[in-house]
């Protein structure tokens, strides 16, 4: 898991479709892009990223705190 680009790494669920208009300079009337990964700035991005984050942290040897599941603890 690459934690430096989190919103680009999280993939959209198969049951969710997100489309965006073409960026400036790509003038093709009536055309849109279907996203397969999250784009920075999408409202869904933080939620989908956090769904992926705990598995990567656990794989790195961290464990969730008993008191706060959003706090991950590592041993030296």
CHARMM internal coordinates of N, CA and C (Angstrom, degrees):
IC EDIT
DIST 1 N 1 CA 1.4542
DIST 1 CA 1 C 1.5232
ANGL 1 N 1 CA 1 C 108.59
DIST 1 C 2 N 1.3016
ANGL 1 CA 1 C 2 N 116.28
DIHE 1 N 1 CA 1 C 2 N 131.08
DIST 2 N 2 CA 1.4570
ANGL 1 C 2 N 2 CA 122.24
DIHE 1 CA 1 C 2 N 2 CA 178.65
DIST 2 CA 2 C 1.5193
ANGL 2 N 2 CA 2 C 108.64
DIHE 1 C 2 N 2 CA 2 C -96.41
DIST 2 C 3 N 1.3423
ANGL 2 CA 2 C 3 N 116.34
DIHE 2 N 2 CA 2 C 3 N 110.12
DIST 3 N 3 CA 1.4580
ANGL 2 C 3 N 3 CA 119.74
DIHE 2 CA 2 C 3 N 3 CA -176.16
DIST 3 CA 3 C 1.5184
ANGL 3 N 3 CA 3 C 112.61
DIHE 2 C 3 N 3 CA 3 C -87.26
DIST 3 C 4 N 1.3245
ANGL 3 CA 3 C 4 N 119.45
DIHE 3 N 3 CA 3 C 4 N -1.12
DIST 4 N 4 CA 1.4532
ANGL 3 C 4 N 4 CA 120.40
DIHE 3 CA 3 C 4 N 4 CA 179.65
DIST 4 CA 4 C 1.5330
ANGL 4 N 4 CA 4 C 111.53
DIHE 3 C 4 N 4 CA 4 C -85.39
DIST 4 C 5 N 1.3076
ANGL 4 CA 4 C 5 N 118.13
DIHE 4 N 4 CA 4 C 5 N -20.52
DIST 5 N 5 CA 1.4700
ANGL 4 C 5 N 5 CA 122.92
DIHE 4 CA 4 C 5 N 5 CA 179.35
DIST 5 CA 5 C 1.5209
ANGL 5 N 5 CA 5 C 110.09
DIHE 4 C 5 N 5 CA 5 C -130.06
DIST 5 C 6 N 1.3181
ANGL 5 CA 5 C 6 N 118.34
DIHE 5 N 5 CA 5 C 6 N 62.06
DIST 6 N 6 CA 1.4596
ANGL 5 C 6 N 6 CA 119.49
DIHE 5 CA 5 C 6 N 6 CA -169.16
DIST 6 CA 6 C 1.5150
ANGL 6 N 6 CA 6 C 115.36
DIHE 5 C 6 N 6 CA 6 C -61.93
DIST 6 C 7 N 1.3244
ANGL 6 CA 6 C 7 N 119.20
DIHE 6 N 6 CA 6 C 7 N -42.52
DIST 7 N 7 CA 1.4494
ANGL 6 C 7 N 7 CA 119.52
DIHE 6 CA 6 C 7 N 7 CA -174.30
DIST 7 CA 7 C 1.5165
ANGL 7 N 7 CA 7 C 112.64
DIHE 6 C 7 N 7 CA 7 C -75.14
DIST 7 C 8 N 1.3067
ANGL 7 CA 7 C 8 N 117.96
DIHE 7 N 7 CA 7 C 8 N -16.97
DIST 8 N 8 CA 1.4549
ANGL 7 C 8 N 8 CA 120.85
DIHE 7 CA 7 C 8 N 8 CA 177.65
DIST 8 CA 8 C 1.5291
ANGL 8 N 8 CA 8 C 109.90
DIHE 7 C 8 N 8 CA 8 C -85.54
DIST 8 C 9 N 1.3158
ANGL 8 CA 8 C 9 N 117.48
DIHE 8 N 8 CA 8 C 9 N -24.71
DIST 9 N 9 CA 1.4610
ANGL 8 C 9 N 9 CA 121.33
DIHE 8 CA 8 C 9 N 9 CA -175.46
DIST 9 CA 9 C 1.5220
ANGL 9 N 9 CA 9 C 113.56
DIHE 8 C 9 N 9 CA 9 C -84.13
DIST 9 C 10 N 1.3186
ANGL 9 CA 9 C 10 N 118.00
DIHE 9 N 9 CA 9 C 10 N -27.84
DIST 10 N 10 CA 1.4601
ANGL 9 C 10 N 10 CA 119.97
DIHE 9 CA 9 C 10 N 10 CA -177.70
DIST 10 CA 10 C 1.5275
ANGL 10 N 10 CA 10 C 109.66
DIHE 9 C 10 N 10 CA 10 C -73.81
DIST 10 C 11 N 1.3094
ANGL 10 CA 10 C 11 N 115.48
DIHE 10 N 10 CA 10 C 11 N 132.05
DIST 11 N 11 CA 1.4633
ANGL 10 C 11 N 11 CA 120.44
DIHE 10 CA 10 C 11 N 11 CA -179.44
DIST 11 CA 11 C 1.5183
ANGL 11 N 11 CA 11 C 109.79
DIHE 10 C 11 N 11 CA 11 C -92.72
DIST 11 C 12 N 1.3065
ANGL 11 CA 11 C 12 N 115.45
DIHE 11 N 11 CA 11 C 12 N 150.49
DIST 12 N 12 CA 1.4552
ANGL 11 C 12 N 12 CA 120.41
DIHE 11 CA 11 C 12 N 12 CA 176.19
DIST 12 CA 12 C 1.5245
ANGL 12 N 12 CA 12 C 109.26
DIHE 11 C 12 N 12 CA 12 C -74.56
DIST 12 C 13 N 1.3222
ANGL 12 CA 12 C 13 N 117.46
DIHE 12 N 12 CA 12 C 13 N 143.24
DIST 13 N 13 CA 1.4691
ANGL 12 C 13 N 13 CA 119.16
DIHE 12 CA 12 C 13 N 13 CA 174.24
DIST 13 CA 13 C 1.5260
ANGL 13 N 13 CA 13 C 110.04
DIHE 12 C 13 N 13 CA 13 C -62.62
DIST 13 C 14 N 1.3286
ANGL 13 CA 13 C 14 N 116.57
DIHE 13 N 13 CA 13 C 14 N 152.46
DIST 14 N 14 CA 1.4608
ANGL 13 C 14 N 14 CA 120.82
DIHE 13 CA 13 C 14 N 14 CA -177.21
DIST 14 CA 14 C 1.5293
ANGL 14 N 14 CA 14 C 112.45
DIHE 13 C 14 N 14 CA 14 C -63.35
DIST 14 C 15 N 1.3249
ANGL 14 CA 14 C 15 N 117.21
DIHE 14 N 14 CA 14 C 15 N -27.42
DIST 15 N 15 CA 1.4657
ANGL 14 C 15 N 15 CA 120.03
DIHE 14 CA 14 C 15 N 15 CA -177.89
DIST 15 CA 15 C 1.5285
ANGL 15 N 15 CA 15 C 113.05
DIHE 14 C 15 N 15 CA 15 C -86.86
DIST 15 C 16 N 1.3212
ANGL 15 CA 15 C 16 N 117.62
DIHE 15 N 15 CA 15 C 16 N 4.39
DIST 16 N 16 CA 1.4579
ANGL 15 C 16 N 16 CA 121.72
DIHE 15 CA 15 C 16 N 16 CA -179.07
DIST 16 CA 16 C 1.5261
ANGL 16 N 16 CA 16 C 109.69
DIHE 15 C 16 N 16 CA 16 C -118.90
DIST 16 C 17 N 1.3176
ANGL 16 CA 16 C 17 N 116.21
DIHE 16 N 16 CA 16 C 17 N 127.72
DIST 17 N 17 CA 1.4591
ANGL 16 C 17 N 17 CA 120.94
DIHE 16 CA 16 C 17 N 17 CA 178.71
DIST 17 CA 17 C 1.5197
ANGL 17 N 17 CA 17 C 109.32
DIHE 16 C 17 N 17 CA 17 C -115.46
DIST 17 C 18 N 1.3344
ANGL 17 CA 17 C 18 N 116.03
DIHE 17 N 17 CA 17 C 18 N 131.27
DIST 18 N 18 CA 1.4607
ANGL 17 C 18 N 18 CA 121.99
DIHE 17 CA 17 C 18 N 18 CA 178.19
DIST 18 CA 18 C 1.5199
ANGL 18 N 18 CA 18 C 107.60
DIHE 17 C 18 N 18 CA 18 C -128.46
DIST 18 C 19 N 1.3210
ANGL 18 CA 18 C 19 N 115.33
DIHE 18 N 18 CA 18 C 19 N 130.02
DIST 19 N 19 CA 1.4569
ANGL 18 C 19 N 19 CA 121.93
DIHE 18 CA 18 C 19 N 19 CA 178.82
DIST 19 CA 19 C 1.5229
ANGL 19 N 19 CA 19 C 109.08
DIHE 18 C 19 N 19 CA 19 C -119.42
DIST 19 C 20 N 1.3078
ANGL 19 CA 19 C 20 N 116.56
DIHE 19 N 19 CA 19 C 20 N 151.19
DIST 20 N 20 CA 1.4628
ANGL 19 C 20 N 20 CA 120.61
DIHE 19 CA 19 C 20 N 20 CA 175.64
DIST 20 CA 20 C 1.5254
ANGL 20 N 20 CA 20 C 109.03
DIHE 19 C 20 N 20 CA 20 C -139.75
DIST 20 C 21 N 1.3219
ANGL 20 CA 20 C 21 N 114.94
DIHE 20 N 20 CA 20 C 21 N 155.13
DIST 21 N 21 CA 1.4582
ANGL 20 C 21 N 21 CA 118.94
DIHE 20 CA 20 C 21 N 21 CA 178.07
DIST 21 CA 21 C 1.5235
ANGL 21 N 21 CA 21 C 109.36
DIHE 20 C 21 N 21 CA 21 C -73.20
DIST 21 C 22 N 1.3049
ANGL 21 CA 21 C 22 N 115.95
DIHE 21 N 21 CA 21 C 22 N 159.63
DIST 22 N 22 CA 1.4629
ANGL 21 C 22 N 22 CA 121.42
DIHE 21 CA 21 C 22 N 22 CA -179.36
DIST 22 CA 22 C 1.5316
ANGL 22 N 22 CA 22 C 110.60
DIHE 21 C 22 N 22 CA 22 C -66.62
DIST 22 C 23 N 1.3265
ANGL 22 CA 22 C 23 N 117.70
DIHE 22 N 22 CA 22 C 23 N 144.57
DIST 23 N 23 CA 1.4631
ANGL 22 C 23 N 23 CA 120.12
DIHE 22 CA 22 C 23 N 23 CA 177.71
DIST 23 CA 23 C 1.5273
ANGL 23 N 23 CA 23 C 111.75
DIHE 22 C 23 N 23 CA 23 C -68.11
DIST 23 C 24 N 1.3158
ANGL 23 CA 23 C 24 N 115.32
DIHE 23 N 23 CA 23 C 24 N 163.06
DIST 24 N 24 CA 1.4750
ANGL 23 C 24 N 24 CA 120.80
DIHE 23 CA 23 C 24 N 24 CA 179.25
DIST 24 CA 24 C 1.5226
ANGL 24 N 24 CA 24 C 109.80
DIHE 23 C 24 N 24 CA 24 C -54.37
DIST 24 C 25 N 1.3084
ANGL 24 CA 24 C 25 N 116.21
DIHE 24 N 24 CA 24 C 25 N 138.72
DIST 25 N 25 CA 1.4566
ANGL 24 C 25 N 25 CA 121.09
DIHE 24 CA 24 C 25 N 25 CA -179.68
DIST 25 CA 25 C 1.5172
ANGL 25 N 25 CA 25 C 112.99
DIHE 24 C 25 N 25 CA 25 C 96.46
DIST 25 C 26 N 1.3078
ANGL 25 CA 25 C 26 N 118.33
DIHE 25 N 25 CA 25 C 26 N -12.83
DIST 26 N 26 CA 1.4689
ANGL 25 C 26 N 26 CA 123.08
DIHE 25 CA 25 C 26 N 26 CA 178.38
DIST 26 CA 26 C 1.5263
ANGL 26 N 26 CA 26 C 107.84
DIHE 25 C 26 N 26 CA 26 C -109.50
DIST 26 C 27 N 1.2840
ANGL 26 CA 26 C 27 N 116.32
DIHE 26 N 26 CA 26 C 27 N 70.05
DIST 27 N 27 CA 1.4593
ANGL 26 C 27 N 27 CA 122.24
DIHE 26 CA 26 C 27 N 27 CA -175.45
DIST 27 CA 27 C 1.5263
ANGL 27 N 27 CA 27 C 110.32
DIHE 26 C 27 N 27 CA 27 C -80.07
DIST 27 C 28 N 1.3152
ANGL 27 CA 27 C 28 N 116.98
DIHE 27 N 27 CA 27 C 28 N 99.00
DIST 28 N 28 CA 1.4680
ANGL 27 C 28 N 28 CA 122.28
DIHE 27 CA 27 C 28 N 28 CA 174.46
DIST 28 CA 28 C 1.5289
ANGL 28 N 28 CA 28 C 106.87
DIHE 27 C 28 N 28 CA 28 C -138.66
DIST 28 C 29 N 1.3155
ANGL 28 CA 28 C 29 N 118.02
DIHE 28 N 28 CA 28 C 29 N 94.95
DIST 29 N 29 CA 1.4670
ANGL 28 C 29 N 29 CA 121.15
DIHE 28 CA 28 C 29 N 29 CA -176.71
DIST 29 CA 29 C 1.5209
ANGL 29 N 29 CA 29 C 112.58
DIHE 28 C 29 N 29 CA 29 C -53.83
DIST 29 C 30 N 1.3048
ANGL 29 CA 29 C 30 N 115.78
DIHE 29 N 29 CA 29 C 30 N 135.76
DIST 30 N 30 CA 1.4618
ANGL 29 C 30 N 30 CA 121.45
DIHE 29 CA 29 C 30 N 30 CA 177.26
DIST 30 CA 30 C 1.5148
ANGL 30 N 30 CA 30 C 114.82
DIHE 29 C 30 N 30 CA 30 C 81.67
DIST 30 C 31 N 1.3161
ANGL 30 CA 30 C 31 N 118.95
DIHE 30 N 30 CA 30 C 31 N -0.14
DIST 31 N 31 CA 1.4696
ANGL 30 C 31 N 31 CA 122.03
DIHE 30 CA 30 C 31 N 31 CA -178.99
DIST 31 CA 31 C 1.5252
ANGL 31 N 31 CA 31 C 110.29
DIHE 30 C 31 N 31 CA 31 C -100.07
DIST 31 C 32 N 1.3313
ANGL 31 CA 31 C 32 N 116.09
DIHE 31 N 31 CA 31 C 32 N 143.00
DIST 32 N 32 CA 1.4591
ANGL 31 C 32 N 32 CA 122.89
DIHE 31 CA 31 C 32 N 32 CA 174.14
DIST 32 CA 32 C 1.5205
ANGL 32 N 32 CA 32 C 108.60
DIHE 31 C 32 N 32 CA 32 C -135.59
DIST 32 C 33 N 1.3338
ANGL 32 CA 32 C 33 N 116.35
DIHE 32 N 32 CA 32 C 33 N 165.69
DIST 33 N 33 CA 1.4639
ANGL 32 C 33 N 33 CA 121.80
DIHE 32 CA 32 C 33 N 33 CA 177.65
DIST 33 CA 33 C 1.5163
ANGL 33 N 33 CA 33 C 109.64
DIHE 32 C 33 N 33 CA 33 C -105.81
DIST 33 C 34 N 1.3252
ANGL 33 CA 33 C 34 N 116.92
DIHE 33 N 33 CA 33 C 34 N 136.24
DIST 34 N 34 CA 1.4592
ANGL 33 C 34 N 34 CA 121.64
DIHE 33 CA 33 C 34 N 34 CA 173.23
DIST 34 CA 34 C 1.5207
ANGL 34 N 34 CA 34 C 106.81
DIHE 33 C 34 N 34 CA 34 C -97.46
DIST 34 C 35 N 1.3279
ANGL 34 CA 34 C 35 N 117.20
DIHE 34 N 34 CA 34 C 35 N 121.78
DIST 35 N 35 CA 1.4598
ANGL 34 C 35 N 35 CA 121.04
DIHE 34 CA 34 C 35 N 35 CA -177.31
DIST 35 CA 35 C 1.5254
ANGL 35 N 35 CA 35 C 111.08
DIHE 34 C 35 N 35 CA 35 C -83.29
DIST 35 C 36 N 1.3222
ANGL 35 CA 35 C 36 N 116.34
DIHE 35 N 35 CA 35 C 36 N 141.16
DIST 36 N 36 CA 1.4645
ANGL 35 C 36 N 36 CA 121.62
DIHE 35 CA 35 C 36 N 36 CA 173.17
DIST 36 CA 36 C 1.5272
ANGL 36 N 36 CA 36 C 110.69
DIHE 35 C 36 N 36 CA 36 C -107.55
DIST 36 C 37 N 1.3231
ANGL 36 CA 36 C 37 N 116.49
DIHE 36 N 36 CA 36 C 37 N -20.80
DIST 37 N 37 CA 1.4641
ANGL 36 C 37 N 37 CA 122.37
DIHE 36 CA 36 C 37 N 37 CA 175.17
DIST 37 CA 37 C 1.5149
ANGL 37 N 37 CA 37 C 107.56
DIHE 36 C 37 N 37 CA 37 C -124.97
DIST 37 C 38 N 1.3058
ANGL 37 CA 37 C 38 N 115.64
DIHE 37 N 37 CA 37 C 38 N 161.74
DIST 38 N 38 CA 1.4558
ANGL 37 C 38 N 38 CA 120.12
DIHE 37 CA 37 C 38 N 38 CA -179.99
DIST 38 CA 38 C 1.5143
ANGL 38 N 38 CA 38 C 111.27
DIHE 37 C 38 N 38 CA 38 C -69.47
DIST 38 C 39 N 1.3037
ANGL 38 CA 38 C 39 N 115.89
DIHE 38 N 38 CA 38 C 39 N 147.60
DIST 39 N 39 CA 1.4547
ANGL 38 C 39 N 39 CA 121.72
DIHE 38 CA 38 C 39 N 39 CA 175.42
DIST 39 CA 39 C 1.5238
ANGL 39 N 39 CA 39 C 107.65
DIHE 38 C 39 N 39 CA 39 C -109.81
DIST 39 C 40 N 1.3242
ANGL 39 CA 39 C 40 N 116.41
DIHE 39 N 39 CA 39 C 40 N 144.16
DIST 40 N 40 CA 1.4491
ANGL 39 C 40 N 40 CA 120.96
DIHE 39 CA 39 C 40 N 40 CA 178.67
DIST 40 CA 40 C 1.5226
ANGL 40 N 40 CA 40 C 109.23
DIHE 39 C 40 N 40 CA 40 C -57.99
DIST 40 C 41 N 1.3158
ANGL 40 CA 40 C 41 N 116.72
DIHE 40 N 40 CA 40 C 41 N 132.06
DIST 41 N 41 CA 1.4468
ANGL 40 C 41 N 41 CA 121.03
DIHE 40 CA 40 C 41 N 41 CA 178.81
DIST 41 CA 41 C 1.5217
ANGL 41 N 41 CA 41 C 113.90
DIHE 40 C 41 N 41 CA 41 C 101.86
DIST 41 C 42 N 1.3294
ANGL 41 CA 41 C 42 N 118.44
DIHE 41 N 41 CA 41 C 42 N -11.75
DIST 42 N 42 CA 1.4595
ANGL 41 C 42 N 42 CA 119.99
DIHE 41 CA 41 C 42 N 42 CA 176.82
DIST 42 CA 42 C 1.5296
ANGL 42 N 42 CA 42 C 109.58
DIHE 41 C 42 N 42 CA 42 C -71.33
DIST 42 C 43 N 1.3101
ANGL 42 CA 42 C 43 N 116.56
DIHE 42 N 42 CA 42 C 43 N 142.23
DIST 43 N 43 CA 1.4620
ANGL 42 C 43 N 43 CA 120.82
DIHE 42 CA 42 C 43 N 43 CA 179.45
DIST 43 CA 43 C 1.5320
ANGL 43 N 43 CA 43 C 111.32
DIHE 42 C 43 N 43 CA 43 C -61.76
DIST 43 C 44 N 1.3302
ANGL 43 CA 43 C 44 N 118.10
DIHE 43 N 43 CA 43 C 44 N -30.89
DIST 44 N 44 CA 1.4611
ANGL 43 C 44 N 44 CA 122.36
DIHE 43 CA 43 C 44 N 44 CA -177.91
DIST 44 CA 44 C 1.5196
ANGL 44 N 44 CA 44 C 113.07
DIHE 43 C 44 N 44 CA 44 C -77.73
DIST 44 C 45 N 1.3193
ANGL 44 CA 44 C 45 N 118.15
DIHE 44 N 44 CA 44 C 45 N -16.79
DIST 45 N 45 CA 1.4635
ANGL 44 C 45 N 45 CA 122.05
DIHE 44 CA 44 C 45 N 45 CA -170.53
DIST 45 CA 45 C 1.5331
ANGL 45 N 45 CA 45 C 113.93
DIHE 44 C 45 N 45 CA 45 C -56.59
DIST 45 C 46 N 1.3268
ANGL 45 CA 45 C 46 N 120.62
DIHE 45 N 45 CA 45 C 46 N -50.66
DIST 46 N 46 CA 1.4715
ANGL 45 C 46 N 46 CA 118.57
DIHE 45 CA 45 C 46 N 46 CA -178.63
DIST 46 CA 46 C 1.5225
ANGL 46 N 46 CA 46 C 113.29
DIHE 45 C 46 N 46 CA 46 C -61.57
DIST 46 C 47 N 1.3224
ANGL 46 CA 46 C 47 N 117.79
DIHE 46 N 46 CA 46 C 47 N -40.33
DIST 47 N 47 CA 1.4657
ANGL 46 C 47 N 47 CA 120.89
DIHE 46 CA 46 C 47 N 47 CA -179.11
DIST 47 CA 47 C 1.5214
ANGL 47 N 47 CA 47 C 111.00
DIHE 46 C 47 N 47 CA 47 C -63.39
DIST 47 C 48 N 1.3235
ANGL 47 CA 47 C 48 N 117.06
DIHE 47 N 47 CA 47 C 48 N -49.36
DIST 48 N 48 CA 1.4668
ANGL 47 C 48 N 48 CA 119.94
DIHE 47 CA 47 C 48 N 48 CA -178.44
DIST 48 CA 48 C 1.5233
ANGL 48 N 48 CA 48 C 111.62
DIHE 47 C 48 N 48 CA 48 C -67.56
DIST 48 C 49 N 1.3239
ANGL 48 CA 48 C 49 N 117.36
DIHE 48 N 48 CA 48 C 49 N -34.63
DIST 49 N 49 CA 1.4542
ANGL 48 C 49 N 49 CA 119.79
DIHE 48 CA 48 C 49 N 49 CA 177.74
DIST 49 CA 49 C 1.5189
ANGL 49 N 49 CA 49 C 109.76
DIHE 48 C 49 N 49 CA 49 C -65.64
DIST 49 C 50 N 1.3338
ANGL 49 CA 49 C 50 N 117.91
DIHE 49 N 49 CA 49 C 50 N -44.38
DIST 50 N 50 CA 1.4581
ANGL 49 C 50 N 50 CA 118.79
DIHE 49 CA 49 C 50 N 50 CA -178.81
DIST 50 CA 50 C 1.5231
ANGL 50 N 50 CA 50 C 111.56
DIHE 49 C 50 N 50 CA 50 C -66.84
DIST 50 C 51 N 1.3198
ANGL 50 CA 50 C 51 N 118.28
DIHE 50 N 50 CA 50 C 51 N -27.47
DIST 51 N 51 CA 1.4647
ANGL 50 C 51 N 51 CA 119.66
DIHE 50 CA 50 C 51 N 51 CA 175.16
DIST 51 CA 51 C 1.5256
ANGL 51 N 51 CA 51 C 111.19
DIHE 50 C 51 N 51 CA 51 C -65.75
DIST 51 C 52 N 1.3241
ANGL 51 CA 51 C 52 N 117.91
DIHE 51 N 51 CA 51 C 52 N -27.58
DIST 52 N 52 CA 1.4690
ANGL 51 C 52 N 52 CA 122.55
DIHE 51 CA 51 C 52 N 52 CA -179.71
DIST 52 CA 52 C 1.5324
ANGL 52 N 52 CA 52 C 112.18
DIHE 51 C 52 N 52 CA 52 C -90.85
DIST 52 C 53 N 1.3149
ANGL 52 CA 52 C 53 N 117.70
DIHE 52 N 52 CA 52 C 53 N -29.31
DIST 53 N 53 CA 1.4605
ANGL 52 C 53 N 53 CA 122.99
DIHE 52 CA 52 C 53 N 53 CA -173.20
DIST 53 CA 53 C 1.5319
ANGL 53 N 53 CA 53 C 114.93
DIHE 52 C 53 N 53 CA 53 C -59.11
DIST 53 C 54 N 1.3370
ANGL 53 CA 53 C 54 N 120.93
DIHE 53 N 53 CA 53 C 54 N -48.50
DIST 54 N 54 CA 1.4723
ANGL 53 C 54 N 54 CA 119.71
DIHE 53 CA 53 C 54 N 54 CA -176.32
DIST 54 CA 54 C 1.5276
ANGL 54 N 54 CA 54 C 114.09
DIHE 53 C 54 N 54 CA 54 C -57.23
DIST 54 C 55 N 1.3337
ANGL 54 CA 54 C 55 N 118.37
DIHE 54 N 54 CA 54 C 55 N -38.34
DIST 55 N 55 CA 1.4660
ANGL 54 C 55 N 55 CA 119.91
DIHE 54 CA 54 C 55 N 55 CA 179.44
DIST 55 CA 55 C 1.5294
ANGL 55 N 55 CA 55 C 110.42
DIHE 54 C 55 N 55 CA 55 C -62.47
DIST 55 C 56 N 1.3305
ANGL 55 CA 55 C 56 N 117.53
DIHE 55 N 55 CA 55 C 56 N -42.42
DIST 56 N 56 CA 1.4608
ANGL 55 C 56 N 56 CA 120.63
DIHE 55 CA 55 C 56 N 56 CA 179.20
DIST 56 CA 56 C 1.5228
ANGL 56 N 56 CA 56 C 111.96
DIHE 55 C 56 N 56 CA 56 C -65.19
DIST 56 C 57 N 1.3261
ANGL 56 CA 56 C 57 N 116.94
DIHE 56 N 56 CA 56 C 57 N -38.96
DIST 57 N 57 CA 1.4616
ANGL 56 C 57 N 57 CA 120.23
DIHE 56 CA 56 C 57 N 57 CA 178.61
DIST 57 CA 57 C 1.5265
ANGL 57 N 57 CA 57 C 111.11
DIHE 56 C 57 N 57 CA 57 C -67.85
DIST 57 C 58 N 1.3242
ANGL 57 CA 57 C 58 N 116.56
DIHE 57 N 57 CA 57 C 58 N -40.66
DIST 58 N 58 CA 1.4815
ANGL 57 C 58 N 58 CA 119.85
DIHE 57 CA 57 C 58 N 58 CA 177.77
DIST 58 CA 58 C 1.5249
ANGL 58 N 58 CA 58 C 110.56
DIHE 57 C 58 N 58 CA 58 C -65.49
DIST 58 C 59 N 1.3286
ANGL 58 CA 58 C 59 N 117.24
DIHE 58 N 58 CA 58 C 59 N -40.40
DIST 59 N 59 CA 1.4685
ANGL 58 C 59 N 59 CA 120.86
DIHE 58 CA 58 C 59 N 59 CA 177.66
DIST 59 CA 59 C 1.5274
ANGL 59 N 59 CA 59 C 111.26
DIHE 58 C 59 N 59 CA 59 C -63.20
DIST 59 C 60 N 1.3434
ANGL 59 CA 59 C 60 N 116.89
DIHE 59 N 59 CA 59 C 60 N -27.10
DIST 60 N 60 CA 1.4639
ANGL 59 C 60 N 60 CA 121.49
DIHE 59 CA 59 C 60 N 60 CA 179.21
DIST 60 CA 60 C 1.5278
ANGL 60 N 60 CA 60 C 111.92
DIHE 59 C 60 N 60 CA 60 C -84.47
DIST 60 C 61 N 1.3394
ANGL 60 CA 60 C 61 N 117.40
DIHE 60 N 60 CA 60 C 61 N 2.92
DIST 61 N 61 CA 1.4561
ANGL 60 C 61 N 61 CA 120.61
DIHE 60 CA 60 C 61 N 61 CA 176.43
DIST 61 CA 61 C 1.5188
ANGL 61 N 61 CA 61 C 115.19
DIHE 60 C 61 N 61 CA 61 C 95.53
DIST 61 C 62 N 1.3064
ANGL 61 CA 61 C 62 N 117.06
DIHE 61 N 61 CA 61 C 62 N 8.04
DIST 62 N 62 CA 1.4619
ANGL 61 C 62 N 62 CA 120.30
DIHE 61 CA 61 C 62 N 62 CA 178.07
DIST 62 CA 62 C 1.5203
ANGL 62 N 62 CA 62 C 109.53
DIHE 61 C 62 N 62 CA 62 C -93.78
DIST 62 C 63 N 1.3293
ANGL 62 CA 62 C 63 N 115.74
DIHE 62 N 62 CA 62 C 63 N 156.37
DIST 63 N 63 CA 1.4633
ANGL 62 C 63 N 63 CA 119.38
DIHE 62 CA 62 C 63 N 63 CA 177.92
DIST 63 CA 63 C 1.5204
ANGL 63 N 63 CA 63 C 108.95
DIHE 62 C 63 N 63 CA 63 C -131.73
DIST 63 C 64 N 1.3373
ANGL 63 CA 63 C 64 N 117.78
DIHE 63 N 63 CA 63 C 64 N 149.44
DIST 64 N 64 CA 1.4587
ANGL 63 C 64 N 64 CA 119.85
DIHE 63 CA 63 C 64 N 64 CA 179.09
DIST 64 CA 64 C 1.5241
ANGL 64 N 64 CA 64 C 110.82
DIHE 63 C 64 N 64 CA 64 C -71.47
DIST 64 C 65 N 1.3022
ANGL 64 CA 64 C 65 N 116.43
DIHE 64 N 64 CA 64 C 65 N 146.03
DIST 65 N 65 CA 1.4664
ANGL 64 C 65 N 65 CA 122.37
DIHE 64 CA 64 C 65 N 65 CA 177.40
DIST 65 CA 65 C 1.5248
ANGL 65 N 65 CA 65 C 109.44
DIHE 64 C 65 N 65 CA 65 C -66.96
DIST 65 C 66 N 1.3303
ANGL 65 CA 65 C 66 N 116.38
DIHE 65 N 65 CA 65 C 66 N 148.35
DIST 66 N 66 CA 1.4614
ANGL 65 C 66 N 66 CA 120.36
DIHE 65 CA 65 C 66 N 66 CA 176.97
DIST 66 CA 66 C 1.5321
ANGL 66 N 66 CA 66 C 111.02
DIHE 65 C 66 N 66 CA 66 C -68.69
DIST 66 C 67 N 1.3147
ANGL 66 CA 66 C 67 N 117.52
DIHE 66 N 66 CA 66 C 67 N -29.72
DIST 67 N 67 CA 1.4660
ANGL 66 C 67 N 67 CA 121.25
DIHE 66 CA 66 C 67 N 67 CA -177.42
DIST 67 CA 67 C 1.5236
ANGL 67 N 67 CA 67 C 113.55
DIHE 66 C 67 N 67 CA 67 C -89.83
DIST 67 C 68 N 1.3295
ANGL 67 CA 67 C 68 N 117.29
DIHE 67 N 67 CA 67 C 68 N -28.60
DIST 68 N 68 CA 1.4599
ANGL 67 C 68 N 68 CA 121.35
DIHE 67 CA 67 C 68 N 68 CA -177.67
DIST 68 CA 68 C 1.5239
ANGL 68 N 68 CA 68 C 108.71
DIHE 67 C 68 N 68 CA 68 C -139.96
DIST 68 C 69 N 1.3331
ANGL 68 CA 68 C 69 N 117.74
DIHE 68 N 68 CA 68 C 69 N 105.90
DIST 69 N 69 CA 1.4723
ANGL 68 C 69 N 69 CA 119.79
DIHE 68 CA 68 C 69 N 69 CA -176.88
DIST 69 CA 69 C 1.5334
ANGL 69 N 69 CA 69 C 114.07
DIHE 68 C 69 N 69 CA 69 C -66.35
DIST 69 C 70 N 1.3388
ANGL 69 CA 69 C 70 N 117.54
DIHE 69 N 69 CA 69 C 70 N -10.44
DIST 70 N 70 CA 1.4630
ANGL 69 C 70 N 70 CA 120.56
DIHE 69 CA 69 C 70 N 70 CA 178.47
DIST 70 CA 70 C 1.5171
ANGL 70 N 70 CA 70 C 112.48
DIHE 69 C 70 N 70 CA 70 C -94.02
DIST 70 C 71 N 1.3265
ANGL 70 CA 70 C 71 N 116.66
DIHE 70 N 70 CA 70 C 71 N -0.36
DIST 71 N 71 CA 1.4572
ANGL 70 C 71 N 71 CA 122.85
DIHE 70 CA 70 C 71 N 71 CA 176.78
DIST 71 CA 71 C 1.5237
ANGL 71 N 71 CA 71 C 107.98
DIHE 70 C 71 N 71 CA 71 C -106.20
DIST 71 C 72 N 1.3336
ANGL 71 CA 71 C 72 N 116.91
DIHE 71 N 71 CA 71 C 72 N 121.83
DIST 72 N 72 CA 1.4601
ANGL 71 C 72 N 72 CA 121.36
DIHE 71 CA 71 C 72 N 72 CA -178.85
DIST 72 CA 72 C 1.5213
ANGL 72 N 72 CA 72 C 109.08
DIHE 71 C 72 N 72 CA 72 C -107.32
DIST 72 C 73 N 1.3322
ANGL 72 CA 72 C 73 N 116.48
DIHE 72 N 72 CA 72 C 73 N 138.99
DIST 73 N 73 CA 1.4515
ANGL 72 C 73 N 73 CA 123.26
DIHE 72 CA 72 C 73 N 73 CA -173.40
DIST 73 CA 73 C 1.5257
ANGL 73 N 73 CA 73 C 108.95
DIHE 72 C 73 N 73 CA 73 C -119.77
DIST 73 C 74 N 1.3165
ANGL 73 CA 73 C 74 N 116.02
DIHE 73 N 73 CA 73 C 74 N 139.27
DIST 74 N 74 CA 1.4536
ANGL 73 C 74 N 74 CA 121.47
DIHE 73 CA 73 C 74 N 74 CA 176.79
DIST 74 CA 74 C 1.5194
ANGL 74 N 74 CA 74 C 110.45
DIHE 73 C 74 N 74 CA 74 C -121.86
DIST 74 C 75 N 1.2977
ANGL 74 CA 74 C 75 N 116.04
DIHE 74 N 74 CA 74 C 75 N 155.37
DIST 75 N 75 CA 1.4705
ANGL 74 C 75 N 75 CA 122.75
DIHE 74 CA 74 C 75 N 75 CA 177.51
DIST 75 CA 75 C 1.5054
ANGL 75 N 75 CA 75 C 108.79
DIHE 74 C 75 N 75 CA 75 C -103.40
DIST 75 C 76 N 1.3076
ANGL 75 CA 75 C 76 N 117.25
DIHE 75 N 75 CA 75 C 76 N 146.86
DIST 76 N 76 CA 1.4725
ANGL 75 C 76 N 76 CA 120.64
DIHE 75 CA 75 C 76 N 76 CA 176.25
DIST 76 CA 76 C 1.4907
ANGL 76 N 76 CA 76 C 110.55
DIHE 75 C 76 N 76 CA 76 C -81.44
END
COOR INIT
IC SEED 1 N 1 CA 1 C
IC BUILD
